[in-house]
């Protein structure tokens, strides 16, 4: 079943138990985190050896294309830059 046209897309960063940050896109943050934790089928293989702990950063977009463009930019950031984004997001919450 296709997604409704007004469904928001999210770019997110998940922190792992070892402290690494995984970046992805989804339309359902809660479901995706549960998948990454192994509670639901479909999580990334990345988390098999280092379990997902929590979503540390999220940003909403009106469509998939914009979300994927942002994801690509975030993946090119250094760890320090990603941690700065996470810290900035915490202060806004």
DAQUISUL-V716586 format. One line per field, one symbol per residue. ss: DSSP state (H for helix, E for strand, C for the rest). A space follows every 50 residues. Layout:
ss->???
This chain:
ss->CCCCCCCCEEEEEEEECCCCEEEEEECCHHHHHHHHCCCCCCCCHHHHCC CEEEEEEEEEECCHHHHHHHHHHHHCCCHHHHHHHHHHHHHHC
